Amino acid sequence: MDNIKFDLDRLGVIDDDMIKKYIDELEYSIIKKQIDAIEPIDFGSPMNILLISDRLLGCAKGLKEYLQSNPSITVDLVNTSADAVRIIRGNSIDFLIIVGLLKDETDYNVVKFFKRVNKYSGIIFYALLDNAIKDLCKKYVIDYTYDRRRLPDNLCFLMKGAYLCESMRIQDVYPNVTLEQTKEIRLQIRREVLKDIIRSEAEQPQKKCLGIIAALLRYLGL
């Protein structure tokens, strides 16, 4: 009984942070074993990828290491939607990969912002593909999914196919553009959208001030 009591006392000092750290390390070790057993895949043309995860941090870290082993891929990993928006604003991103469910559904607004800024770029949900994931994909129009129980090497093949599909969508709108030129079209569209966003943000304080003045005049009966 004393031994049992001792063990229970030890369990009592285990808090949520310790459990989370253990799970993250376990997730990382699993994906690390997977990526150590497979060869890096050369994606071809340079790709910028943004990973976002606030639950499966170990899994996301391992996935980042694997993707970065591909010589043509650059990867950023963030844990908040605010950081994701900051990177999307400052960089041209070819793929946004959501690793696992996000804690707060409002964080999926980053999907809307990403689609607005990067019209012909892909979004991939990298997770256990259950009904909750399927519902979120339908709600936020996320076209690509990847079951994280599969080896990550096939993820690169998915991205190759998705990138080609998005390039062909550009060619439907701009028939005279070659596949090689679609990258520049993406950048041109992104620049124009960001200009509109910056212009709109600059107008917000002025609109707010005019609204306050109008409310004050109404209050004074003028």
Backbone as JSON, one array per atom type, in Angstrom:
{
  "sequence": "MDNIKFDLDRLGVIDDDMIKKYIDELEYSIIKKQIDAIEPIDFGSPMNILLISDRLLGCAKGLKEYLQSNPSITVDLVNTSADAVRIIRGNSIDFLIIVGLLKDETDYNVVKFFKRVNKYSGIIFYALLDNAIKDLCKKYVIDYTYDRRRLPDNLCFLMKGAYLCESMRIQDVYPNVTLEQTKEIRLQIRREVLKDIIRSEAEQPQKKCLGIIAALLRYLGL",
  "N": [[0.82, -1.21, 0.0], [1.98, 1.16, 0.78], [3.74, 1.59, -1.32], [1.96, 1.95, -3.43], [0.68, 4.25, -2.57], [2.82, 6.0, -2.63], [3.35, 6.07, -5.39], [0.99, 7.2, -6.31], [1.18, 9.65, -5.08], [3.32, 10.7, -6.5], [2.19, 10.87, -9.02], [0.5, 12.91, -8.53], [1.9, 15.29, -8.85], [2.08, 15.69, -11.49], [1.28, 17.86, -13.99], [-0.88, 19.61, -16.37], [0.8, 20.81, -18.26], [3.08, 19.19, -18.22], [2.04, 16.77, -19.16], [1.25, 17.56, -21.72], [3.74, 18.23, -22.8], [4.95, 15.72, -22.82], [3.3, 14.35, -24.65], [3.76, 15.87, -26.96], [6.5, 15.3, -27.36], [6.33, 12.57, -27.81], [4.76, 12.5, -30.16], [6.52, 13.8, -31.87], [8.69, 12.0, -31.89], [7.53, 9.83, -33.19], [6.94, 10.76, -35.81], [9.51, 11.45, -36.49], [10.84, 9.01, -36.67], [9.54, 8.05, -38.9], [10.33, 9.88, -40.94], [13.05, 9.51, -40.94], [13.27, 7.13, -42.16], [12.71, 7.41, -44.81], [13.5, 8.78, -48.04], [14.4, 12.17, -48.85], [12.34, 14.19, -50.98], [12.79, 15.83, -53.98], [11.21, 18.71, -54.67], [11.18, 20.29, -56.9], [10.44, 23.15, -58.41], [10.98, 26.16, -56.45], [9.36, 26.34, -53.27], [7.28, 27.95, -50.88], [6.22, 27.31, -47.69], [3.78, 27.39, -45.13], [3.26, 26.31, -41.91], [0.73, 25.77, -39.49], [-0.06, 25.2, -36.15], [-1.51, 24.52, -33.02], [-1.9, 22.53, -31.28], [-0.79, 19.92, -31.98], [2.14, 20.09, -31.61], [4.59, 18.7, -31.56], [4.28, 16.91, -33.7], [3.99, 18.78, -35.78], [6.49, 20.0, -35.7], [8.16, 17.85, -36.46], [7.16, 17.39, -39.03], [7.84, 19.79, -40.25], [10.65, 19.55, -40.23], [10.96, 17.42, -41.99], [9.9, 18.45, -44.43], [11.66, 20.55, -44.84], [13.91, 19.15, -45.48], [13.76, 18.8, -48.12], [15.32, 20.21, -50.83], [14.23, 22.38, -52.25], [12.3, 23.59, -50.74], [11.0, 25.97, -48.47], [10.18, 26.51, -45.1], [7.93, 27.78, -42.66], [6.9, 27.7, -39.25], [4.19, 28.27, -37.17], [2.33, 29.04, -34.15], [0.07, 30.47, -33.64], [-2.82, 32.17, -34.97], [-2.5, 34.87, -35.37], [0.27, 35.19, -35.75], [0.46, 33.72, -38.07], [-1.01, 35.29, -39.9], [0.64, 37.52, -39.95], [2.96, 36.51, -41.23], [1.87, 35.69, -43.66], [1.13, 38.13, -44.72], [3.63, 39.27, -45.15], [5.04, 37.58, -46.82], [5.19, 35.6, -49.82], [3.22, 32.84, -49.98], [3.01, 29.47, -50.84], [1.71, 27.18, -49.95], [-0.54, 26.63, -47.31], [-0.5, 24.78, -44.44], [-2.47, 23.16, -42.19], [-1.95, 21.74, -39.17], [-3.46, 19.34, -37.52], [-6.44, 19.78, -35.44], [-7.35, 23.14, -34.67], [-7.33, 25.04, -31.62], [-9.24, 27.06, -31.13], [-12.08, 27.91, -32.94], [-12.27, 30.35, -34.21], [-9.74, 30.83, -35.07], [-9.57, 29.75, -37.54], [-10.15, 31.7, -39.28], [-7.89, 32.58, -40.44], [-7.66, 31.07, -42.68], [-9.47, 32.22, -44.47], [-8.25, 34.71, -44.81], [-5.82, 33.93, -45.92], [-6.7, 32.79, -48.35], [-7.69, 35.06, -49.54], [-5.42, 36.68, -49.93], [-3.64, 35.0, -51.24], [-4.65, 33.89, -53.88], [-4.46, 31.74, -55.73], [-3.25, 29.63, -54.35], [-2.58, 26.7, -52.3], [-4.38, 25.0, -49.64], [-3.89, 22.74, -47.06], [-5.24, 20.31, -44.96], [-3.75, 18.65, -42.46], [-4.17, 15.95, -40.72], [-5.9, 13.64, -38.47], [-8.34, 12.19, -40.27], [-11.33, 12.7, -39.52], [-14.92, 13.1, -38.94], [-15.19, 15.67, -37.87], [-13.03, 17.1, -38.97], [-13.69, 16.9, -41.67], [-16.05, 18.39, -41.7], [-15.08, 20.94, -41.07], [-13.45, 21.39, -43.28], [-15.36, 21.55, -45.27], [-16.82, 23.77, -44.4], [-14.93, 25.89, -44.46], [-13.97, 25.72, -46.98], [-11.68, 24.07, -47.68], [-9.66, 22.46, -49.78], [-7.85, 20.34, -49.88], [-6.74, 17.42, -48.19], [-4.82, 15.48, -45.82], [-4.09, 12.47, -44.35], [-2.58, 12.15, -41.3], [-1.57, 9.8, -40.38], [-0.39, 8.52, -42.43], [2.69, 7.99, -44.27], [4.83, 10.84, -44.52], [6.03, 11.36, -46.99], [4.38, 11.11, -49.2], [2.95, 13.39, -49.05], [4.31, 15.39, -50.39], [3.9, 14.64, -53.04], [1.18, 15.08, -53.19], [1.17, 17.88, -52.9], [2.54, 18.63, -55.22], [0.7, 17.85, -57.21], [-1.51, 19.42, -56.45], [-0.46, 22.01, -56.75], [-0.07, 22.08, -59.49], [-2.73, 21.87, -60.35], [-3.76, 24.33, -59.39], [-2.23, 26.06, -60.93], [-3.2, 25.47, -63.46], [-5.75, 26.44, -63.18], [-5.2, 29.16, -63.2], [-4.38, 29.4, -65.84], [-6.79, 28.97, -67.11], [-8.03, 31.39, -66.73], [-6.16, 33.16, -67.73], [-5.36, 32.55, -70.69], [-3.07, 32.68, -72.38], [-0.87, 32.36, -70.83], [2.02, 30.62, -69.76], [2.87, 27.6, -67.91], [5.15, 28.12, -66.42], [5.0, 30.86, -66.16], [2.89, 31.26, -64.45], [3.57, 31.59, -61.81], [4.43, 34.26, -61.57], [2.01, 35.54, -62.13], [0.55, 34.83, -59.85], [2.01, 36.31, -57.94], [1.56, 38.94, -58.85], [-1.22, 39.22, -58.48], [-1.32, 38.91, -55.72], [0.11, 41.19, -54.85], [-1.64, 43.26, -55.66], [-3.92, 42.71, -54.12], [-2.92, 43.03, -51.52], [-2.33, 45.75, -51.61], [-4.93, 46.8, -51.68], [-5.83, 45.95, -49.16], [-4.11, 47.33, -47.41], [-4.79, 49.95, -48.1], [-7.46, 50.0, -47.3], [-7.19, 49.58, -44.54], [-5.87, 51.91, -43.84], [-7.85, 53.75, -44.19], [-9.63, 53.21, -42.17], [-9.26, 54.5, -39.51], [-10.02, 57.15, -40.17], [-12.68, 56.8, -41.02], [-13.76, 55.89, -38.62], [-13.41, 58.13, -37.0], [-15.05, 60.01, -38.31], [-17.48, 58.73, -37.88], [-17.76, 58.98, -35.11], [-17.95, 61.76, -34.86], [-20.34, 62.2, -36.27], [-22.14, 60.83, -34.61], [-21.95, 62.38, -32.31], [-22.95, 64.81, -33.21], [-25.59, 64.08, -33.7], [-26.38, 63.51, -31.12], [-26.26, 66.03, -30.0], [-28.28, 67.14, -31.33], [-27.9, 68.41, -33.72]],
  "CA": [[0.0, 0.0, 0.0], [2.85, 2.33, 0.82], [4.26, 1.81, -2.68], [0.87, 2.5, -4.21], [0.48, 5.63, -2.14], [3.96, 6.77, -3.14], [3.16, 6.27, -6.82], [-0.11, 8.16, -6.48], [1.7, 10.98, -4.71], [4.14, 11.18, -7.62], [1.27, 11.26, -10.1], [-0.16, 14.16, -8.16], [2.67, 16.47, -9.24], [2.03, 15.81, -12.95], [0.28, 18.84, -14.39], [-1.26, 19.59, -17.79], [1.96, 21.16, -19.1], [3.95, 18.02, -18.31], [1.38, 15.81, -20.04], [1.32, 18.12, -23.07], [5.12, 18.1, -23.24], [5.19, 14.31, -23.1], [2.59, 14.01, -25.89], [4.49, 16.51, -28.06], [7.73, 14.55, -27.59], [5.93, 11.29, -28.39], [4.36, 12.77, -31.55], [7.74, 14.13, -32.63], [9.49, 10.77, -32.07], [6.85, 8.99, -34.16], [7.15, 11.28, -37.17], [10.96, 11.44, -36.75], [11.16, 7.66, -37.14], [9.02, 7.94, -40.26], [11.11, 10.64, -41.91], [14.39, 8.95, -41.01], [13.21, 5.9, -42.96], [12.39, 7.73, -46.2], [14.4, 9.72, -48.7], [13.8, 13.46, -49.21], [11.86, 14.3, -52.36], [13.04, 17.15, -54.57], [9.93, 19.2, -55.15], [11.33, 20.92, -58.21], [10.46, 24.61, -58.29], [10.97, 26.6, -55.05], [8.06, 26.43, -52.61], [7.22, 28.52, -49.53], [5.14, 26.63, -46.98], [3.5, 27.84, -43.78], [2.56, 25.36, -41.04], [0.14, 26.33, -38.28], [-0.54, 24.18, -35.23], [-1.45, 24.9, -31.61], [-2.11, 21.31, -30.49], [0.17, 18.87, -32.33], [3.39, 20.81, -31.83], [5.64, 17.74, -31.89], [4.0, 16.45, -35.06], [4.27, 19.89, -36.69], [7.95, 20.17, -35.73], [8.71, 16.77, -37.28], [6.76, 17.63, -40.42], [8.67, 20.89, -40.74], [11.99, 19.03, -40.5], [10.92, 16.61, -43.21], [9.71, 19.32, -45.59], [12.89, 21.33, -45.03], [14.94, 18.29, -46.06], [13.63, 18.97, -49.56], [16.15, 21.38, -51.12], [13.53, 23.5, -52.88], [11.19, 24.01, -49.89], [11.23, 26.8, -47.29], [9.04, 26.26, -44.2], [7.75, 28.49, -41.39], [5.95, 27.06, -38.35], [3.65, 29.2, -36.18], [1.38, 28.44, -33.23], [-1.11, 31.33, -33.5], [-3.33, 32.73, -36.22], [-1.92, 36.22, -35.52], [1.6, 35.02, -36.36], [0.24, 33.24, -39.44], [-1.41, 36.45, -40.7], [1.83, 38.36, -40.12], [3.83, 35.89, -42.23], [1.16, 35.71, -44.95], [1.22, 39.5, -45.23], [5.0, 39.63, -45.5], [5.69, 36.61, -47.69], [4.37, 34.85, -50.76], [3.13, 31.47, -49.48], [2.41, 28.57, -51.83], [0.81, 26.26, -49.26], [-0.81, 26.73, -45.87], [-0.81, 23.45, -43.94], [-3.01, 23.17, -40.82], [-1.58, 20.46, -38.56], [-4.38, 19.03, -36.43], [-7.48, 20.75, -35.11], [-6.94, 24.32, -33.91], [-8.07, 25.09, -30.35], [-10.36, 27.99, -31.22], [-12.53, 27.92, -34.34], [-12.03, 31.67, -34.82], [-8.41, 30.81, -35.68], [-9.68, 29.33, -38.95], [-10.28, 32.9, -40.12], [-6.64, 32.71, -41.18], [-7.9, 30.43, -43.97], [-10.12, 33.23, -45.31], [-7.25, 35.72, -45.14], [-4.86, 33.31, -46.84], [-7.34, 32.67, -49.66], [-7.82, 36.41, -50.12], [-4.11, 37.21, -50.34], [-2.98, 34.04, -52.14], [-5.84, 33.35, -54.53], [-4.2, 30.47, -56.41], [-2.38, 28.79, -53.53], [-3.32, 25.58, -51.73], [-4.49, 24.78, -48.2], [-3.96, 21.31, -46.76], [-5.51, 19.92, -43.57], [-2.92, 17.5, -42.13], [-4.79, 15.55, -39.45], [-6.7, 12.42, -38.52], [-9.48, 12.66, -41.07], [-12.62, 12.29, -38.99], [-16.04, 13.94, -39.37], [-14.94, 17.06, -37.47], [-12.14, 17.68, -39.98], [-14.45, 17.01, -42.91], [-17.0, 19.51, -41.55], [-14.31, 22.18, -41.15], [-13.02, 21.55, -44.67], [-16.53, 21.99, -46.03], [-17.2, 25.11, -43.96], [-13.93, 26.89, -44.86], [-13.58, 25.39, -48.36], [-10.31, 23.57, -47.72], [-9.8, 21.45, -50.83], [-6.91, 19.22, -49.8], [-6.53, 16.83, -46.86], [-3.81, 14.41, -45.76], [-4.17, 11.75, -43.09], [-1.24, 12.19, -40.71], [-1.1, 8.44, -40.1], [0.37, 8.08, -43.6], [4.05, 8.52, -44.36], [4.76, 12.21, -45.04], [6.61, 11.55, -48.32], [3.3, 11.27, -50.18], [2.44, 14.77, -48.96], [4.96, 16.16, -51.46], [3.22, 14.32, -54.29], [-0.09, 15.81, -53.13], [1.43, 19.29, -53.16], [2.87, 18.77, -56.65], [-0.55, 17.79, -57.96], [-2.33, 20.58, -56.1], [0.15, 23.2, -57.35], [-0.36, 22.01, -60.92], [-4.16, 22.19, -60.51], [-3.93, 25.78, -59.2], [-1.62, 26.71, -62.1], [-4.12, 25.29, -64.58], [-6.85, 27.39, -62.94], [-4.72, 30.46, -63.68], [-4.39, 29.34, -67.31], [-8.18, 29.1, -67.55], [-8.34, 32.83, -66.7], [-5.17, 33.81, -68.58], [-5.05, 31.45, -71.62], [-1.77, 32.8, -73.04], [0.19, 32.23, -69.83], [2.6, 29.28, -69.63], [2.95, 27.12, -66.52], [6.27, 28.82, -65.77], [4.6, 32.25, -65.91], [1.8, 31.35, -63.47], [4.14, 32.07, -60.55], [4.4, 35.72, -61.6], [0.6, 35.94, -62.02], [0.24, 34.73, -58.42], [2.63, 37.43, -57.24], [0.87, 40.17, -59.25], [-2.52, 39.25, -57.8], [-1.04, 39.12, -54.29], [0.48, 42.6, -54.65], [-2.84, 44.08, -55.8], [-4.79, 42.47, -52.96], [-2.3, 43.67, -50.35], [-2.53, 47.2, -51.75], [-6.31, 47.08, -51.27], [-5.93, 45.75, -47.72], [-3.41, 48.45, -46.76], [-5.6, 51.15, -48.33], [-8.65, 49.89, -46.45], [-6.77, 49.78, -43.14], [-5.52, 53.32, -43.66], [-9.1, 54.52, -44.17], [-10.42, 52.86, -41.0], [-9.28, 55.54, -38.47], [-10.77, 58.29, -40.66], [-14.09, 56.44, -40.97], [-14.15, 55.83, -37.21], [-13.49, 59.51, -36.52], [-16.26, 60.61, -38.89], [-18.62, 58.11, -37.2], [-17.87, 59.59, -33.77], [-18.45, 63.14, -35.06], [-21.75, 62.11, -36.65], [-22.9, 60.44, -33.41], [-21.94, 63.53, -31.41], [-23.88, 65.81, -33.77], [-26.95, 63.58, -33.46], [-26.63, 63.65, -29.69], [-26.48, 67.47, -29.74], [-29.44, 67.56, -32.09], [-27.49, 69.28, -34.83]],
  "C": [[0.86, 1.26, 0.0], [3.39, 2.67, -0.56], [3.2, 2.43, -3.57], [0.65, 3.96, -3.87], [1.59, 6.53, -2.67], [3.78, 7.08, -4.63], [2.06, 7.28, -7.08], [0.33, 9.57, -6.12], [2.54, 11.56, -5.84], [3.26, 11.63, -8.78], [0.63, 12.6, -9.8], [0.58, 15.4, -8.61], [2.69, 16.64, -10.76], [0.93, 16.78, -13.34], [0.04, 18.77, -15.89], [-0.07, 19.89, -18.69], [2.89, 19.97, -19.28], [3.36, 16.98, -19.26], [1.48, 16.27, -21.49], [2.74, 17.97, -23.64], [5.43, 16.66, -23.61], [4.54, 13.91, -24.43], [3.3, 14.62, -27.09], [5.77, 15.73, -28.4], [7.43, 13.2, -28.23], [5.55, 11.46, -29.86], [5.59, 13.04, -32.41], [8.56, 12.87, -32.9], [8.87, 9.86, -33.12], [7.14, 9.46, -35.59], [8.64, 11.3, -37.51], [11.39, 10.06, -37.25], [10.69, 7.47, -38.58], [9.94, 8.63, -41.25], [12.54, 10.14, -42.02], [14.44, 7.72, -41.93], [12.93, 6.16, -44.43], [13.35, 8.77, -46.74], [13.69, 11.05, -48.97], [13.4, 13.49, -50.68], [12.11, 15.71, -52.86], [11.75, 17.64, -55.21], [10.01, 19.79, -56.55], [11.47, 22.41, -58.06], [10.39, 25.01, -56.82], [9.56, 26.77, -54.51], [8.23, 27.07, -51.24], [6.0, 27.94, -48.83], [5.02, 27.19, -45.57], [2.71, 26.77, -43.04], [1.97, 26.11, -39.86], [-0.41, 25.19, -37.44], [-0.46, 24.72, -33.81], [-1.77, 23.71, -30.69], [-1.0, 20.29, -30.71], [1.54, 19.47, -32.62], [4.54, 19.88, -32.19], [5.5, 17.22, -33.31], [4.37, 17.53, -36.07], [5.78, 20.12, -36.81], [8.6, 19.11, -36.61], [8.39, 16.96, -38.75], [7.59, 18.75, -41.03], [10.07, 20.39, -41.1], [12.01, 18.21, -41.79], [10.81, 17.5, -44.45], [10.97, 20.11, -45.89], [14.04, 20.48, -45.56], [14.86, 18.28, -47.58], [14.32, 20.27, -49.96], [15.4, 22.58, -51.68], [12.42, 24.08, -51.99], [11.68, 24.84, -48.71], [9.99, 26.72, -46.41], [9.1, 27.19, -42.99], [6.71, 27.73, -40.57], [5.51, 28.08, -37.3], [2.61, 28.48, -35.34], [0.12, 29.28, -33.02], [-1.54, 31.86, -34.85], [-2.77, 34.13, -36.46], [-0.55, 36.15, -36.18], [1.46, 34.56, -37.81], [-0.11, 34.4, -40.36], [-0.2, 37.34, -40.97], [2.74, 37.81, -41.22], [3.18, 35.92, -43.61], [1.23, 37.11, -45.56], [2.62, 39.81, -45.78], [5.68, 38.71, -46.49], [4.7, 35.98, -48.65], [4.39, 33.38, -50.35], [2.41, 30.6, -50.51], [1.43, 27.59, -51.19], [0.7, 26.64, -47.79], [-1.22, 25.33, -45.42], [-1.24, 23.56, -42.48], [-2.75, 21.79, -40.23], [-2.47, 20.21, -37.35], [-5.43, 20.11, -36.23], [-6.88, 21.93, -34.36], [-7.86, 24.46, -32.7], [-9.33, 25.93, -30.45], [-10.79, 28.1, -32.69], [-12.33, 29.28, -35.0], [-10.65, 31.72, -35.49], [-8.46, 30.39, -37.14], [-9.97, 30.52, -39.87], [-9.0, 33.16, -40.91], [-6.78, 32.07, -42.56], [-8.5, 31.44, -44.94], [-9.1, 34.28, -45.74], [-6.24, 35.17, -46.13], [-5.45, 33.22, -48.24], [-7.46, 34.03, -50.35], [-6.5, 36.91, -50.68], [-3.43, 36.31, -51.38], [-4.06, 33.25, -52.88], [-5.6, 31.97, -55.14], [-3.16, 29.63, -55.66], [-3.23, 27.74, -52.82], [-3.33, 25.58, -50.21], [-4.69, 23.29, -47.96], [-4.26, 21.12, -45.28], [-4.77, 18.61, -43.32], [-3.36, 17.01, -40.75], [-5.37, 14.14, -39.57], [-8.03, 12.79, -39.15], [-10.79, 12.07, -40.57], [-13.7, 13.26, -39.45], [-15.84, 15.41, -39.01], [-14.07, 17.78, -38.49], [-12.9, 17.89, -41.29], [-15.42, 18.18, -42.86], [-16.28, 20.85, -41.67], [-13.84, 22.44, -42.58], [-14.17, 22.06, -45.53], [-16.88, 23.43, -45.69], [-16.24, 26.18, -44.48], [-13.35, 26.62, -46.25], [-12.09, 25.07, -48.44], [-10.32, 22.34, -48.64], [-8.95, 20.2, -50.63], [-6.75, 18.74, -48.36], [-5.46, 15.74, -46.96], [-3.87, 13.78, -44.38], [-2.78, 11.62, -42.49], [-0.74, 10.82, -40.28], [-0.29, 7.88, -41.26], [1.78, 8.64, -43.54], [4.02, 9.91, -45.01], [5.33, 12.39, -46.45], [5.53, 11.74, -49.38], [2.69, 12.68, -50.13], [3.04, 15.63, -50.06], [4.3, 15.89, -52.81], [1.86, 15.01, -54.35], [0.12, 17.28, -53.46], [1.78, 19.54, -54.62], [1.61, 18.8, -57.49], [-1.43, 19.0, -57.72], [-1.79, 21.86, -56.75], [-0.13, 23.24, -58.85], [-1.82, 22.37, -61.19], [-4.4, 23.7, -60.39], [-3.35, 26.55, -60.39], [-2.54, 26.62, -63.31], [-5.36, 26.19, -64.42], [-6.46, 28.79, -63.42], [-4.77, 30.5, -65.2], [-5.8, 29.42, -67.87], [-8.58, 30.57, -67.65], [-7.42, 33.6, -67.64], [-4.65, 32.77, -69.59], [-3.65, 31.5, -72.23], [-0.58, 32.64, -72.09], [0.7, 30.79, -69.78], [2.63, 28.87, -68.16], [4.05, 27.84, -65.75], [5.88, 30.24, -65.38], [3.51, 32.38, -64.85], [2.3, 31.84, -62.11], [4.08, 33.6, -60.48], [2.96, 36.24, -61.5], [0.16, 35.89, -60.56], [0.76, 35.94, -57.66], [1.94, 38.75, -57.58], [-0.47, 40.31, -58.52], [-2.33, 39.54, -56.32], [-0.71, 40.59, -54.0], [-0.74, 43.51, -54.71], [-3.76, 43.93, -54.6], [-4.23, 43.15, -51.72], [-2.42, 45.18, -50.4], [-3.92, 47.59, -51.28], [-6.47, 46.95, -49.75], [-5.3, 46.92, -46.97], [-4.21, 49.74, -46.91], [-6.84, 51.16, -47.41], [-8.32, 50.13, -44.99], [-6.44, 51.23, -42.86], [-6.77, 54.18, -43.55], [-9.91, 54.29, -42.9], [-10.43, 53.94, -39.92], [-10.11, 56.76, -38.88], [-12.28, 58.02, -40.59], [-14.59, 56.41, -39.53], [-14.33, 57.22, -36.64], [-14.75, 60.2, -37.03], [-17.51, 60.04, -38.23], [-18.85, 58.72, -35.84], [-18.43, 61.01, -33.87], [-19.93, 63.13, -35.39], [-22.61, 61.77, -35.44], [-23.02, 61.6, -32.44], [-22.92, 64.59, -31.9], [-25.33, 65.38, -33.56], [-27.34, 63.78, -32.0], [-26.96, 65.1, -29.34], [-27.7, 68.0, -30.5], [-29.12, 68.5, -33.22], [-27.57, 68.57, -36.16]]
}
